[in-house]
Amino acid sequence: MADASSLVVSFGLVTLLAGALTFGAGVLRTGRVPGGAAPANRDEPAPIRP
């Protein structure tokens, strides 16, 4: 059986991998990076301000 340190390291790597996959899927789905500046969406016209 593996010792505690290797279990902690493997758990950390799996957590980082899952976070990276979730982050990548969110970026691909929304087309923007969370916390960053939103890119200009050319499909929708700019709102007309009175």
C-alpha positions as CSV (number, residue, x, y, z in Angstrom):
1,M,0.0,0.0,0.0
2,A,1.2,3.5,-0.8
3,D,2.3,5.8,2.0
4,A,0.5,9.0,3.0
5,S,2.8,11.4,1.1
6,S,2.3,9.7,-2.3
7,L,-1.5,9.6,-1.7
8,V,-1.5,13.3,-1.0
9,V,0.6,14.0,-4.1
10,S,-1.6,11.9,-6.3
11,F,-4.8,13.5,-4.9
12,G,-3.3,17.0,-5.6
13,L,-2.4,16.1,-9.2
14,V,-5.9,14.7,-9.8
15,T,-7.5,17.9,-8.3
16,L,-5.3,20.1,-10.4
17,L,-6.1,18.1,-13.6
18,A,-9.9,18.3,-12.9
19,G,-9.6,22.1,-12.2
20,A,-7.7,22.6,-15.5
21,L,-10.3,20.6,-17.4
22,T,-13.1,22.5,-15.9
23,F,-11.4,25.8,-16.6
24,G,-10.7,24.9,-20.2
25,A,-14.3,23.7,-20.8
26,G,-15.6,27.0,-19.4
27,V,-13.3,29.0,-21.6
28,L,-14.3,27.1,-24.7
29,R,-18.0,27.3,-23.8
30,T,-18.1,31.0,-23.0
31,G,-15.2,32.2,-25.1
32,R,-13.8,34.3,-22.3
33,V,-11.4,33.8,-19.4
34,P,-13.0,34.1,-16.0
35,G,-11.7,37.3,-14.2
36,G,-10.4,38.8,-17.4
37,A,-11.7,41.4,-19.8
38,A,-14.6,40.2,-21.9
39,P,-13.8,40.2,-25.6
40,A,-16.0,42.2,-28.0
41,N,-18.8,40.0,-29.3
42,R,-19.2,40.9,-32.9
43,D,-22.4,38.8,-33.3
44,E,-24.5,41.1,-31.2
45,P,-24.9,44.8,-31.9
46,A,-23.8,47.3,-29.3
47,P,-26.7,48.5,-27.1
48,I,-28.0,51.9,-28.1
49,R,-27.7,54.3,-25.2
50,P,-30.2,57.2,-25.1
